[in-house]
């Protein structure tokens, strides 16, 4: 499973952050590795410069072999929480999609 991490211009996309995010996604989706060709992780902080609670956003796009991409989003107070939430949503979505495919065969 190939994982690409990108950030908007408000987040420092350091190697440390990239490794942390990659590890979080791999841990959550490891059992689906044989089905996933690539995962794109997009991190953003749309609340920069605004008043109110700071929220970080994580969007995951997973590509299953031979299928359209699946996209999920999650927002939380930290990038780590946002990534964990998005990875859980992706796990659920992909397990559901793969379950439906196996039911057809």
KALIN-V817799 format. One record per pair of residues at least 4 apart in sequence whose C-alpha atoms are under 6 Angstrom apart, sorted by the first residue. I is the first residue (numbers start at 0). J is the second residue. D is the distance in Angstrom with one decimal. If there is no record, write none. Layout:
# KALIN-V817799
i: (I;I)
j: (J;J)
d: (D;D)
This chain:
# KALIN-V817799
i: (0;0;0;0;1;2;2;2;3;4;5;6;6;6;6;6;7;17;24;25;34;34;35;35;36;36;37;37;38;38;39;39;40;40;41;41;42;42;43;43;44;46;54;54;55;55;55;55;55;56;56;56;57;57;57;57;58;58;59;59;60;60;61;61;62;72;73;73;73;74;75;75;82;89;90;93;94)
j: (32;35;36;37;37;37;38;39;39;40;41;10;12;41;42;43;43;21;86;29;63;64;62;63;62;63;61;62;60;61;59;60;58;59;57;58;56;57;55;56;55;53;75;76;74;75;76;77;78;73;74;81;72;73;81;82;71;72;70;71;69;70;68;69;68;85;81;84;85;81;80;81;86;93;94;97;98)
d: (5.6;5.9;5.3;5.5;4.7;5.8;4.8;5.8;4.8;4.7;5.0;5.9;5.9;5.7;4.7;5.8;5.2;6.0;5.8;5.2;5.6;6.0;5.8;4.5;5.7;5.8;5.9;5.4;5.5;4.4;5.7;5.1;5.9;4.8;5.7;5.1;5.8;4.7;5.9;5.1;4.7;5.7;5.4;4.9;5.5;5.5;5.8;5.7;5.6;5.8;4.4;5.9;5.7;5.4;5.4;5.5;5.7;4.3;5.6;5.4;5.5;4.4;5.5;5.2;4.6;5.5;5.4;5.8;4.9;5.1;5.8;4.8;6.0;5.9;6.0;5.9;5.9)
